[in-house]
Amino acid sequence: MKPAIWLDGSLRDADSARVSVFDHGLTVGDGVFETVKATDGRPFALTRHLRRLARSAEGLGLPEPDLDEVRRGCEEVLKAHPVPFGRLRITYTGGLSPLGSDRGTAGPTLVVALAEASRRPDATAVITVPWARNERGALTGLKTTSYGENVVALARAREHDASEALFGNTVGALCEGTGTNVFVVLDGELHTPPLSSGCLAGITRALVLEWVGAKETELPLGALSRAEEVFLTSTTRDVQGVHRVDTRTLPGAPGPVTAEALRIFTERAAADIDP
């Protein structure tokens, strides 16, 4: 079965879905997006994702997206291409525009697509990278399609047999991964960087804070070298333990705090598909 795609108000197949080479999302990365976990044709936490899509669009100066249309697109794609476990991607860009940074007047482009995904292992390896997140940048806290530095950092992680790269910010504080938030256990207590560090307000991060509890703490990047446990959160990872940070091994990962966080998250998520 070929994947179905919702493009500007109608359902297309992969062969007929086309976006202009002059789309501002392609030429200058002028767009926002959301990745939503889909299980057996049902999207998880879709309302929260749509709220963040709208916040990101506002922060980038894009017109307010029609969230009812986005929901329709998600429903149509999920109905046309049911998969046991998938990645539902919503992309909203500045649309057809002249070459350069100025936007055109044609209006935004909306794409909803679904791809089957693999479930993550219980634990993974991560590396730290020498590049910094800018906690004071114009795009800080927005989930935009300007993902070039994440591509570079993730490629570095793959070279070191890791699945994620973690960033500090410009003042050397622990921030986030390329597509994840990070939690650490220090002296038995669970911590995660605050949004002021420049990290994205992750949906899974927020749910872990609500359901499990953790302190939002500004930590140096070096806290990773003394943490008893480290775990990542993201839409498709949920809660995933870390068994190696750079060359440091964390034996027994996922540890007890991570395992409990995963247990609580799994139970609460199963009880409410749109928390």
KAWOCOR-V771685 format. One record per backbone hydrogen bond with DSSP energy under -1.0 kcal/mol. CO is the residue of the C=O (numbers start at 0). NH is the residue of the N-H. Records with the same first field share a line. If there is no record, write none. Layout:
CO->NH / NH
This chain:
4->11
5->111
9->6
11->4
12->16
19->22
21->96
22->25 / 26
23->27 / 29
28->30
29->93
30->144
31->91
33->89
35->87
36->43
37->85
38->41
41->38
44->48
45->49
46->50
47->51
48->52
49->53
50->54
51->55
52->56
53->57
54->58
55->59
56->61
64->66
65->69
66->70
67->71
68->72
69->73
70->74
71->75
72->76
73->77
74->78
75->79
76->80
83->39
84->116
85->37
86->114
87->35
88->112
89->33
90->110
91->31
92->108
94->23
108->92
109->7
110->90
111->5
112->88
114->86
121->240
123->242
124->162
125->245
126->165
133->136
136->139
138->141
141->143
142->32
144->146
146->150
147->151
148->152
149->153
150->154
151->155
152->156
153->157
154->158
156->159 / 161
157->160
163->126
165->128
166->174
167->132
168->171
171->220
172->168
175->166
179->176
180->232
182->230
183->190
184->227
185->188
188->185
189->214
190->183
191->216
193->196
194->197
199->201
201->205
202->206
203->207
204->208
205->209
206->210
207->211 / 212
214->191
218->173
219->222
220->223
221->224
222->225
228->184
229->241
230->182
231->239
232->180
233->237
237->233
239->231
240->123
242->249
243->125
244->247
247->244
249->252
254->258
255->259
256->260
257->261
258->262
259->263
260->264
261->265
262->266
263->267
264->268
265->269
266->270
272->44
